[in-house]
Amino acid sequence: MVRTPQRRIVHVLKLARIGARVVLREDRGSALLEFAITLPLLVVFVVGIYDFSDAFNQKQKIAQAAQEGAILAGAQPRNDIQQNNPNPSPDSLQPVVTSIFNSLAAGNLLPNANTGTCKPPGAATQPTPLQWQFKISGCSGTPTDDLVITVNRATVCISGPNCSAGPPVAVGTVVTVRYPYHWRFGSVIQLLFPGPNSYLTPTQLTESATVQNQM
């Protein structure tokens, strides 16, 4: 059968149309494949950015609470914390712990604040005669999540313009606040790569502040 030029043109157009459909299907298929591969990675990046920024924000709030507590602790009298007479619960430190607790609660870091066991000042231990550690549990709903506040009023001055001659003396107070941060990033990674994941373990965010004793 001899094809006229018109029929040849029509035949070529039909072949071009079929080829275009095949290419379009392949492009759509490759686009869907690329989307399926990149979507989990995109989710990881988005959650990671949000999670790390949230952890940094919590760290800043803890640092602020520690600074507020240290300023208040340095201004407290020391007549109830004599080194030779250990006191497991000095009255001068109660407002310090309460101030730190209220600062973290106002920053929405303690969702269960003032309910159950999440109340200041918490139980106190005395690792050294002039150091106290307060543990407050139940503030996040996880039994192992403890808010730990350590007040050390025995920071010593050994040398420098503010130190007098003689043995070292306690001139400063150090307040340390520790509170865990639970990573959302770990749950996303666990969906993509099941198995042991360090991000499933909460990170203990710890901040300290030091001030000179005023009294």
N, CA, C and O of each residue as an XYZ file, in Angstrom:
860
protein
N       0.839     -1.185      0.000
C       0.000      0.000      0.000
C       0.884      1.248      0.000
O       1.762      1.412      0.848
N       0.631      2.103     -0.956
C       1.426      3.308     -1.080
C       0.750      4.428     -0.295
O      -0.418      4.746     -0.516
N       1.518      5.025      0.637
C       0.956      6.078      1.457
C       1.213      7.432      0.791
O       2.304      7.732      0.307
N       0.174      8.205      0.798
C       0.307      9.563      0.295
C       1.023     10.401      1.344
O       1.093     10.002      2.506
N       1.549     11.543      0.958
C       2.208     12.414      1.943
C       1.300     12.762      3.111
O       1.763     12.857      4.248
N       0.003     12.954      2.842
C      -0.904     13.296      3.933
C      -1.012     12.165      4.940
O      -1.013     12.380      6.152
N      -1.106     10.907      4.382
C      -1.217      9.763      5.279
C       0.068      9.563      6.078
O       0.028      9.199      7.254
N       1.192      9.801      5.440
C       2.457      9.688      6.154
C       2.520     10.674      7.317
O       2.971     10.348      8.415
N       2.062     11.868      7.044
C       2.072     12.889      8.119
C       1.169     12.469      9.264
O       1.526     12.611     10.434
N      -0.017     11.944      8.917
C      -0.938     11.479      9.960
C      -0.322     10.339     10.747
O      -0.448     10.280     11.970
N       0.355      9.420     10.035
C       0.986      8.282     10.701
C       2.091      8.748     11.653
O       2.213      8.236     12.766
N       2.886      9.712     11.214
C       3.955     10.236     12.054
C       3.387     10.926     13.283
O       3.933     10.808     14.379
N       2.293     11.644     13.095
C       1.672     12.323     14.232
C       1.147     11.319     15.257
O       1.262     11.530     16.464
N       0.563     10.211     14.750
C       0.069      9.168     15.658
C       1.216      8.563     16.455
O       1.110      8.355     17.664
N       2.336      8.279     15.746
C       3.492      7.723     16.450
C       4.034      8.708     17.483
O       4.423      8.319     18.584
N       4.053      9.977     17.114
C       4.534     10.994     18.053
C       3.628     11.080     19.278
O       4.092     11.249     20.406
N       2.309     10.959     19.026
C       1.363     11.017     20.134
C       1.555      9.839     21.081
O       1.520      9.991     22.302
N       1.758      8.657     20.489
C       1.977      7.460     21.325
C       3.268      7.596     22.125
O       3.323      7.272     23.311
N       4.307      8.083     21.445
C       5.575      8.258     22.139
C       5.476      9.274     23.262
O       6.076      9.093     24.322
N       4.719     10.345     23.037
C       4.543     11.358     24.069
C       3.825     10.784     25.279
O       4.159     11.119     26.416
N       2.839      9.919     25.044
C       2.127      9.302     26.155
C       3.061      8.405     26.972
O       3.013      8.399     28.202
N       3.897      7.658     26.280
C       4.836      6.769     26.979
C       5.810      7.582     27.818
O       6.062      7.264     28.980
N       6.360      8.642     27.212
C       7.303      9.493     27.942
C       6.627     10.144     29.141
O       7.220     10.240     30.215
N       5.369     10.597     28.958
C       4.640     11.224     30.051
C       4.403     10.254     31.186
O       4.529     10.610     32.357
N       4.054      9.015     30.832
C       3.861      8.006     31.875
C       5.151      7.740     32.620
O       5.150      7.620     33.846
N       6.264      7.646     31.885
C       7.551      7.416     32.531
C       7.935      8.587     33.428
O       8.464      8.391     34.522
N       7.664      9.815     32.957
C       7.971     10.991     33.778
C       7.148     11.000     35.053
O       7.650     11.309     36.134
N       5.841     10.647     34.906
C       4.992     10.609     36.096
C       5.478      9.539     37.073
O       5.513      9.754     38.284
N       5.851      8.388     36.525
C       6.338      7.310     37.385
C       7.617      7.692     38.110
O       7.766      7.424     39.302
N       8.547      8.323     37.384
C       9.799      8.738     38.019
C       9.556      9.840     39.043
O      10.215      9.888     40.081
N       8.595     10.736     38.744
C       8.278     11.799     39.691
C       7.700     11.227     40.981
O       8.044     11.671     42.076
N       6.813     10.232     40.841
C       6.250      9.597     42.036
C       7.327      8.872     42.826
O       7.316      8.896     44.057
N       8.261      8.225     42.127
C       9.351      7.525     42.806
C      10.250      8.506     43.548
O      10.636      8.261     44.690
N      10.578      9.611     42.899
C      11.402     10.622     43.543
C      10.696     11.217     44.759
O      11.321     11.467     45.789
N       9.396     11.437     44.630
C       8.628     11.986     45.752
C       8.601     11.009     46.920
O       8.728     11.413     48.076
N       8.433      9.704     46.612
C       8.403      8.690     47.669
C       9.740      8.595     48.387
O       9.783      8.281     49.577
N      10.840      8.864     47.670
C      12.164      8.785     48.290
C      12.462     10.041     49.103
O      13.006      9.959     50.204
N      12.107     11.193     48.560
C      12.472     12.449     49.219
C      11.534     12.836     50.364
O      11.937     13.568     51.268
N      10.287     12.354     50.336
C       9.342     12.748     51.387
C       9.817     12.366     52.783
O       9.782     13.215     53.673
N      10.268     11.109     53.026
C      10.759     10.786     54.379
C      11.946     11.652     54.796
O      12.042     12.071     55.950
N      12.847     11.916     53.851
C      13.989     12.756     54.183
C      13.548     14.177     54.519
O      14.088     14.814     55.423
N      12.552     14.660     53.772
C      12.030     15.998     54.051
C      11.402     16.056     55.435
O      11.588     17.027     56.169
N      10.652     15.006     55.791
C      10.032     14.953     57.120
C      11.105     14.948     58.211
O      10.963     15.623     59.231
N      12.182     14.182     57.991
C      13.278     14.128     58.962
C      13.895     15.507     59.153
O      14.149     15.928     60.282
N      14.135     16.211     58.049
C      14.734     17.541     58.140
C      13.817     18.520     58.877
O      14.270     19.284     59.729
N      12.527     18.489     58.543
C      11.593     19.419     59.164
C      11.470     19.143     60.665
O      11.543     20.060     61.482
N      11.283     17.870     61.013
C      11.159     17.515     62.434
C      12.465     17.794     63.168
O      12.457     18.254     64.310
N      13.594     17.512     62.505
C      14.886     17.765     63.128
C      15.101     19.238     63.425
O      15.559     19.589     64.513
N      14.775     20.107     62.469
C      14.925     21.548     62.686
C      14.040     22.006     63.832
O      14.480     22.768     64.692
N      12.794     21.544     63.847
C      11.868     21.929     64.914
C      12.351     21.395     66.260
O      12.287     22.095     67.271
N      12.837     20.147     66.269
C      13.229     19.513     67.519
C      14.462     20.178     68.120
O      14.495     20.457     69.319
N      15.467     20.431     67.302
C      16.686     21.040     67.816
C      16.439     22.482     68.275
O      17.028     22.935     69.257
N      15.575     23.189     67.567
C      15.254     24.551     68.003
C      14.491     24.528     69.322
O      14.687     25.397     70.172
N      13.621     23.533     69.493
C      12.877     23.397     70.740
C      13.814     23.047     71.897
O      13.652     23.556     73.006
N      14.802     22.171     71.633
C      15.780     21.813     72.662
C      16.624     23.030     73.047
O      16.917     23.237     74.225
N      17.009     23.825     72.067
C      17.783     25.039     72.352
C      16.952     26.027     73.164
O      17.469     26.681     74.070
N      15.675     26.135     72.842
C      14.790     27.028     73.584
C      14.656     26.571     75.040
O      14.683     27.391     75.958
N      14.511     25.257     75.242
C      14.413     24.735     76.607
C      15.723     24.974     77.362
O      15.710     25.307     78.547
N      16.842     24.806     76.678
C      18.137     25.038     77.318
C      18.261     26.495     77.769
O      18.795     26.768     78.844
N      17.775     27.422     76.959
C      17.828     28.827     77.323
C      16.952     29.117     78.546
O      17.341     29.899     79.413
N      15.789     28.500     78.620
C      14.902     28.694     79.761
C      15.512     28.129     81.041
O      15.367     28.715     82.114
N      16.192     26.994     80.925
C      16.861     26.413     82.088
C      17.993     27.316     82.558
O      18.181     27.508     83.759
N      18.753     27.875     81.604
C      19.841     28.792     81.956
C      19.297     30.034     82.657
O      19.889     30.512     83.625
N      18.182     30.552     82.174
C      17.576     31.726     82.804
C      17.113     31.408     84.215
O      17.305     32.211     85.127
N      16.503     30.236     84.404
C      16.040     29.845     85.737
C      17.217     29.676     86.688
O      17.129     30.065     87.853
N      18.319     29.100     86.208
C      19.509     28.930     87.042
C      20.086     30.282     87.442
O      20.517     30.467     88.581
N      20.093     31.229     86.502
C      20.609     32.564     86.803
C      19.744     33.265     87.848
O      20.265     33.890     88.772
N      18.436     33.159     87.701
C      17.544     33.772     88.682
C      17.738     33.150     90.062
O      17.766     33.851     91.074
N      17.870     31.825     90.087
C      18.078     31.147     91.366
C      19.402     31.511     92.005
O      19.481     31.666     93.223
N      20.454     31.650     91.192
C      21.771     31.987     91.735
C      21.777     33.390     92.331
O      22.348     33.610     93.399
N      21.150     34.327     91.652
C      21.089     35.703     92.174
C      20.371     35.733     93.522
O      20.794     36.423     94.450
N      19.288     34.980     93.613
C      18.529     34.940     94.869
C      19.318     34.212     95.948
O      19.313     34.630     97.106
N      20.000     33.119     95.578
C      20.761     32.344     96.569
C      21.923     33.145     97.122
O      22.214     33.075     98.316
N      22.597     33.916     96.257
C      23.733     34.702     96.730
C      23.342     35.781     97.717
O      24.173     36.241     98.499
N      22.079     36.187     97.688
C      21.609     37.244     98.591
C      21.021     36.689     99.887
O      20.628     37.459    100.763
N      20.957     35.361    100.019
C      20.366     34.766    101.219
C      21.379     34.723    102.365
O      22.578     34.577    102.127
N      20.902     34.848    103.604
C      21.816     34.737    104.757
C      22.360     33.325    104.878
O      21.783     32.365    104.365
N      23.489     33.225    105.572
C      24.148     31.927    105.684
C      24.176     31.419    107.123
O      24.934     30.504    107.446
N      23.362     32.002    107.974
C      23.404     31.601    109.378
C      22.787     30.222    109.623
O      22.956     29.654    110.702
N      22.070     29.676    108.624
C      21.468     28.347    108.790
C      22.188     27.285    107.971
O      21.675     26.177    107.813
N      23.373     27.605    107.444
C      24.112     26.629    106.633
C      25.567     26.550    107.086
O      26.483     26.530    106.264
N      25.767     26.506    108.395
C      27.122     26.424    108.910
C      27.771     25.104    108.505
O      27.141     24.047    108.534
N      29.060     25.193    108.124
C      29.748     24.010    107.605
C      29.874     22.908    108.649
O      29.798     21.727    108.312
N      30.064     23.277    109.900
C      30.247     22.269    110.951
C      28.927     21.771    111.524
O      28.921     20.926    112.419
N      27.809     22.286    111.018
C      26.502     21.867    111.516
C      25.592     21.599    110.322
O      24.787     22.456    109.957
N      25.710     20.413    109.706
C      24.944     20.111    108.492
C      23.446     20.282    108.690
O      22.885     19.853    109.698
N      22.813     20.911    107.721
C      21.373     21.142    107.762
C      20.788     20.638    106.443
O      21.016     21.253    105.402
N      20.039     19.530    106.465
C      19.549     18.957    105.207
C      18.472     19.797    104.524
O      18.181     19.570    103.350
N      17.886     20.742    105.211
C      16.816     21.541    104.598
C      16.837     22.965    105.143
O      15.946     23.342    105.904
N      17.834     23.764    104.771
C      17.905     25.143    105.287
C      16.789     26.008    104.734
O      16.448     25.920    103.555
N      16.232     26.835    105.581
C      15.138     27.712    105.170
C      15.578     28.724    104.114
O      14.760     29.153    103.301
N      16.841     29.107    104.111
C      17.313     30.125    103.174
C      17.312     29.646    101.728
O      17.351     30.460    100.805
N      17.267     28.323    101.523
C      17.292     27.793    100.159
C      15.896     27.492     99.611
O      15.746     27.231     98.418
N      14.881     27.525    100.465
C      13.534     27.236     99.995
C      13.068     28.234     98.924
O      12.531     27.810     97.901
N      13.259     29.551     99.130
C      12.845     30.488     98.080
C      13.656     30.338     96.799
O      13.161     30.667     95.721
N      14.885     29.851     96.891
C      15.714     29.648     95.701
C      15.112     28.552     94.825
O      14.951     28.726     93.617
N      14.784     27.428     95.446
C      14.193     26.313     94.705
C      12.830     26.709     94.146
O      12.497     26.366     93.012
N      12.049     27.426     94.937
C      10.727     27.856     94.477
C      10.832     28.797     93.287
O      10.035     28.714     92.352
N      11.818     29.697     93.320
C      12.015     30.630     92.206
C      12.363     29.898     90.917
O      11.818     30.210     89.858
N      13.260     28.936     90.999
C      13.640     28.158     89.810
C      12.449     27.364     89.306
O      12.197     27.318     88.102
N      11.721     26.744     90.210
C      10.550     25.946     89.839
C       9.512     26.816     89.132
O       8.985     26.425     88.091
N       9.220     27.973     89.680
C       8.216     28.855     89.078
C       8.669     29.384     87.718
O       7.850     29.567     86.817
N       9.964     29.627     87.569
C      10.479     30.104     86.288
C      10.304     29.040     85.205
O       9.900     29.356     84.086
N      10.603     27.795     85.527
C      10.445     26.712     84.550
C       8.971     26.438     84.270
O       8.599     26.135     83.136
N       8.137     26.543     85.292
C       6.700     26.336     85.093
C       6.122     27.424     84.200
O       5.284     27.144     83.343
N       6.564     28.663     84.394
C       6.083     29.761     83.548
C       6.544     29.606     82.110
O       5.881     30.081     81.188
N       7.680     28.941     81.912
C       8.182     28.682     80.571
C       7.599     27.441     79.928
O       8.059     27.019     78.867
N       6.572     26.840     80.565
C       5.871     25.655     80.039
C       6.788     24.437     79.922
O       6.574     23.576     79.068
N       7.808     24.366     80.779
C       8.674     23.188     80.784
C       8.184     22.122     81.753
O       8.624     20.974     81.691
N       7.270     22.500     82.654
C       6.752     21.562     83.654
C       5.240     21.461     83.491
O       4.500     22.175     84.167
N       4.769     20.582     82.602
C       3.323     20.511     82.336
C       2.489     20.116     83.547
O       1.307     20.454     83.615
N       3.088     19.401     84.515
C       2.344     18.962     85.697
C       2.705     19.773     86.935
O       2.604     19.280     88.058
N       3.127     21.022     86.728
C       3.564     21.847     87.850
C       2.463     22.011     88.889
O       1.303     22.254     88.558
N       2.858     21.872     90.159
C       1.968     22.048     91.314
C       0.859     21.001     91.380
O      -0.192     21.246     91.972
N       1.087     19.852     90.783
C       0.164     18.726     90.893
C       0.957     17.479     91.267
O       2.100     17.307     90.842
N       0.346     16.622     92.058
C       1.022     15.385     92.440
C       2.314     15.651     93.195
O       2.345     16.411     94.163
N       3.388     15.001     92.728
C       4.697     15.174     93.369
C       5.486     16.333     92.774
O       6.574     16.645     93.258
N       4.963     16.972     91.742
C       5.681     18.071     91.088
C       5.410     19.377     91.824
O       4.675     20.244     91.351
N       6.023     19.488     92.985
C       5.852     20.688     93.809
C       7.184     21.035     94.464
O       7.938     20.134     94.834
N       7.486     22.314     94.612
C       8.714     22.690     95.321
C       8.486     22.567     96.824
O       7.339     22.633     97.268
N       9.544     22.390     97.625
C      10.934     22.351     97.186
C      11.432     20.962     96.856
O      12.551     20.831     96.361
N      10.650     19.904     97.106
C      11.110     18.548     96.840
C      12.034     18.040     97.926
O      12.373     18.767     98.860
N      12.443     16.780     97.797
C      13.328     16.181     98.793
C      14.751     16.682     98.576
O      15.205     16.827     97.441
N      15.448     16.942     99.681
C      16.809     17.471     99.600
C      17.811     16.459    100.131
O      17.557     15.781    101.128
N      18.935     16.364     99.466
C      20.078     15.601     99.962
C      21.245     16.561    100.096
O      21.246     17.634     99.493
N      22.239     16.177    100.886
C      23.370     17.047    101.168
C      24.670     16.296    100.877
O      25.259     15.693    101.774
N      25.120     16.336     99.596
C      26.367     15.620     99.255
C      27.566     16.104    100.055
O      28.415     15.306    100.453
N      27.639     17.412    100.290
C      28.701     17.999    101.109
C      28.053     18.975    102.095
O      26.899     19.357    101.904
N      28.772     19.387    103.146
C      28.158     20.256    104.160
C      27.562     21.551    103.605
O      26.597     22.068    104.168
N      28.116     22.085    102.511
C      27.617     23.344    101.978
C      27.044     23.183    100.566
O      27.046     24.124     99.773
N      26.566     22.003    100.275
C      25.946     21.736     98.968
C      24.659     20.951     99.186
O      24.618     19.995     99.960
N      23.593     21.383     98.475
C      22.289     20.736     98.608
C      21.749     20.393     97.231
O      21.937     21.134     96.266
N      21.078     19.262     97.163
C      20.494     18.820     95.897
C      19.012     18.500     96.131
O      18.646     17.724     97.013
N      18.179     19.136     95.300
C      16.730     18.947     95.404
C      16.248     18.214     94.160
O      16.565     18.602     93.036
N      15.481     17.155     94.372
C      14.901     16.393     93.264
C      13.392     16.519     93.299
O      12.757     16.246     94.318
N      12.823     16.936     92.176
C      11.374     17.077     92.055
C      10.931     16.195     90.899
O      11.371     16.388     89.765
N      10.066     15.231     91.177
C       9.660     14.257     90.159
C       8.210     14.470     89.738
O       7.450     15.192     90.383
N       7.852     13.813     88.626
C       6.469     13.829     88.158
C       6.051     15.074     87.423
O       4.858     15.292     87.216
N       7.007     15.907     87.016
C       6.645     17.175     86.368
C       6.312     17.023     84.885
O       5.693     17.912     84.300
N       6.715     15.910     84.272
C       6.447     15.725     82.850
C       5.582     14.503     82.576
O       5.290     14.203     81.418
N       5.175     13.805     83.604
C       4.364     12.608     83.405
C       5.186     11.347     83.281
O       4.624     10.251     83.275
N       6.511     11.464     83.181
C       7.399     10.303     83.109
C       8.077     10.128     84.459
O       8.732     11.055     84.937
N       7.937      8.952     85.094
C       8.468      8.789     86.459
C       9.960      9.045     86.568
O      10.432      9.510     87.606
N      10.709      8.749     85.514
C      12.164      8.896     85.589
C      12.633     10.319     85.287
O      13.824     10.610     85.403
N      11.727     11.196     84.906
C      12.104     12.575     84.594
C      12.117     13.399     85.874
O      11.065     13.771     86.394
N      13.305     13.679     86.375
C      13.450     14.457     87.602
C      14.021     15.834     87.280
O      14.955     15.966     86.488
N      13.447     16.848     87.903
C      14.039     18.167     87.899
C      15.016     18.203     89.067
O      14.615     18.058     90.222
N      16.291     18.394     88.770
C      17.329     18.363     89.805
C      17.935     19.757     89.937
O      18.450     20.318     88.970
N      17.866     20.300     91.137
C      18.411     21.625     91.431
C      19.495     21.460     92.494
O      19.237     20.960     93.589
N      20.692     21.881     92.158
C      21.818     21.785     93.082
C      22.292     23.185     93.451
O      22.562     24.009     92.578
N      22.390     23.444     94.736
C      22.860     24.736     95.233
C      24.138     24.501     96.027
O      24.132     23.804     97.041
N      25.238     25.092     95.552
C      26.532     24.964     96.222
C      26.967     26.346     96.685
O      27.305     27.207     95.874
N      26.954     26.547     97.991
C      27.323     27.857     98.542
C      28.768     27.881     99.020
O      29.145     28.736     99.822
N      29.569     26.958     98.537
C      30.958     26.851     98.998
C      31.956     27.089     97.876
O      33.063     26.554     97.925
N      31.597     27.878     96.865
C      32.570     28.255     95.856
C      33.638     29.113     96.522
O      33.333     30.125     97.153
N      34.888     28.699     96.376
C      35.946     29.342     97.149
C      36.758     30.299     96.296
O      36.823     30.183     95.072
N      37.366     31.236     96.977
C      38.259     32.208     96.358
C      39.668     31.923     96.867
O      39.936     32.032     98.064
N      40.570     31.557     95.951
C      41.926     31.193     96.344
C      42.907     32.324     96.057
O      43.804     32.590     96.857
N      42.739     32.982     94.928
C      43.644     34.070     94.576
C      42.889     35.100     93.762
O      41.844     34.799     93.184
N      43.415     36.319     93.714
C      42.776     37.363     92.942
C      42.585     38.610     93.772
O      42.834     38.602     94.977
N      42.138     39.700     93.130
C      42.009     40.978     93.851
C      40.959     40.964     94.945
O      41.041     41.758     95.883
N      39.961     40.070     94.848
C      38.899     40.043     95.856
C      39.174     39.051     96.976
O      38.341     38.873     97.865
N      40.325     38.406     96.941
C      40.664     37.409     97.953
C      41.652     38.000     98.948
O      42.644     38.615     98.557
N      41.383     37.815    100.210
C      42.300     38.276    101.244
C      43.340     37.201    101.513
O      43.151     36.037    101.161
N      44.422     37.596    102.132
C      45.466     36.631    102.471
C      44.951     35.648    103.496
O      44.164     35.998    104.375
N      45.399     34.429    103.374
C      44.975     33.411    104.313
C      44.353     32.232    103.601
O      44.479     32.114    102.382
N      43.680     31.350    104.335
C      43.092     30.156    103.716
C      41.939     30.525    102.787
O      41.356     31.601    102.923
N      41.603     29.641    101.843
C      40.475     29.906    100.932
C      39.178     30.110    101.700
O      38.927     29.453    102.710
N      38.370     31.019    101.211
C      37.086     31.301    101.855
C      35.971     31.142    100.831
O      36.184     31.315     99.631
N      34.772     30.809    101.323
C      33.616     30.656    100.443
C      33.057     32.030    100.120
O      32.556     32.727    101.004
N      33.140     32.416     98.868
C      32.674     33.746     98.479
C      31.585     33.687     97.407
O      30.988     34.714     97.085
N      31.321     32.521     96.859
C      30.368     32.437     95.754
C      29.379     31.305     95.915
O      29.572     30.388     96.713
N      28.300     31.393     95.125
C      27.257     30.369     95.095
C      27.072     29.909     93.656
O      26.985     30.722     92.735
N      27.013     28.616     93.482
C      26.769     28.026     92.159
C      25.437     27.285     92.206
O      25.221     26.426     93.061
N      24.553     27.627     91.278
C      23.257     26.939     91.162
C      23.238     26.190     89.840
O      23.480     26.773     88.783
N      22.949     24.901     89.903
C      22.903     24.054     88.713
C      21.503     23.466     88.575
O      20.945     22.935     89.535
N      20.946     23.565     87.377
C      19.603     23.032     87.103
C      19.724     21.989     86.002
O      20.344     22.232     84.966
N      19.131     20.835     86.232
C      19.160     19.747     85.245
C      17.744     19.235     85.004
O      16.995     18.959     85.941
N      17.395     19.115     83.707
C      16.059     18.636     83.349
C      16.145     17.943     81.989
O      16.831     18.439     81.095
N      15.461     16.805     81.813
C      15.609     16.043     80.557
C      14.810     16.642     79.407
O      13.784     17.292     79.603
N      15.315     16.401     78.203
C      14.595     16.773     76.982
C      14.374     15.511     76.159
O      15.324     14.783     75.871
N      13.117     15.246     75.775
C      12.770     14.076     74.980
C      12.735     14.462     73.497
O      12.023     15.384     73.099
N      13.508     13.747     72.702
C      13.621     14.052     71.275
C      12.464     13.463     70.483
O      12.216     12.259     70.555
N      11.752     14.298     69.727
C      10.767     13.808     68.758
C      11.474     13.258     67.527
O      10.959     12.387     66.826
N      12.660     13.788     67.287
C      13.471     13.378     66.147
C      13.738     11.873     66.174
O      13.790     11.231     65.125
N      13.908     11.309     67.379
C      14.207      9.889     67.491
C      13.072      9.014     67.017
O      13.320      7.959     66.433
N      11.825      9.419     67.249
C      10.682      8.621     66.804
C      10.609      8.569     65.281
O      10.264      7.534     64.712
N      10.933      9.679     64.619
C      10.914      9.709     63.155
C      12.023      8.824     62.598
O      11.795      8.059     61.660
N      13.226      8.925     63.172
C      14.335      8.091     62.729
C      14.006      6.617     62.933
O      14.368      5.771     62.114
N      13.320      6.319     64.027
C      12.971      4.930     64.329
C      12.040      4.359     63.270
O      12.119      3.169     62.965
N      11.154      5.184     62.698
C      10.259      4.718     61.646
C      11.023      4.393     60.369
O      10.675      3.454     59.652
N      12.059      5.167     60.088
C      12.842      4.954     58.869
C      13.898      3.871     59.043
O      14.125      3.055     58.151
N      14.543      3.880     60.217
C      15.629      2.928     60.474
C      15.391      2.267     61.824
O      15.961      2.698     62.826
N      14.561      1.228     61.872
C      14.277      0.562     63.146
C      15.554     -0.003     63.767
O      16.468     -0.446     63.071
N      15.583      0.027     65.076
C      16.740     -0.491     65.784
C      17.162      0.447     66.889
O      16.469      1.426     67.166
N      18.296      0.168     67.532
C      18.793      1.048     68.604
C      19.005      2.467     68.087
O      19.554      2.678     67.006
N      18.562      3.422     68.878
C      18.645      4.819     68.460
C      18.921      5.676     69.684
O      18.144      5.684     70.639
N      20.035      6.398     69.646
C      20.410      7.211     70.800
C      19.438      8.359     71.027
O      19.339      8.870     72.143
N      18.711      8.779     69.973
C      17.793      9.895     70.122
C      16.512      9.495     70.855
O      15.714     10.358     71.222
N      16.310      8.186     71.072
C      15.154      7.758     71.856
C      15.399      7.984     73.341
O      14.451      8.004     74.127
N      16.662      8.155     73.735
C      17.014      8.418     75.124
C      16.999      9.917     75.378
O      17.629     10.669     74.634
N      16.301     10.368     76.402
C      16.266     11.821     76.669
C      17.645     12.362     77.010
O      18.471     11.667     77.602
N      17.878     13.591     76.635
C      19.129     14.279     76.924
C      18.946     15.153     78.164
O      17.999     15.935     78.255
N      19.860     15.008     79.105
C      19.799     15.813     80.322
C      20.404     17.187     80.044
O      21.621     17.323     79.912
N      19.559     18.185     79.959
C      20.029     19.557     79.750
C      20.430     20.151     81.099
O      19.624     20.190     82.029
N      21.661     20.606     81.203
C      22.200     21.103     82.468
C      22.786     22.496     82.272
O      23.588     22.724     81.367
N      22.379     23.412     83.122
C      22.890     24.774     83.079
C      23.261     25.216     84.494
O      22.605     24.851     85.470
N      24.336     26.015     84.580
C      24.807     26.506     85.881
C      24.989     28.017     85.838
O      25.237     28.603     84.785
N      24.862     28.626     87.005
C      25.092     30.063     87.140
C      25.835     30.299     88.461
O      25.559     29.649     89.469
N      26.776     31.237     88.432
C      27.587     31.537     89.593
C      27.481     33.010     89.951
O      27.565     33.873     89.077
N      27.298     33.299     91.232
C      27.245     34.682     91.714
C      28.080     34.802     92.989
O      28.388     33.801     93.636
N      28.435     36.011     93.334
C      29.164     36.259     94.562
C      28.185     36.379     95.725
O      27.127     36.997     95.605
N      28.552     35.782     96.840
C      27.693     35.848     98.036
C      27.615     37.282     98.543
O      28.627     37.971     98.672
N      26.402     37.708     98.824
C      26.184     39.056     99.339
C      26.126     39.079    100.860
O      26.343     40.116    101.486
N      25.829     37.916    101.449
C      25.701     37.871    102.910
C      26.448     36.645    103.434
O      26.473     36.407    104.642
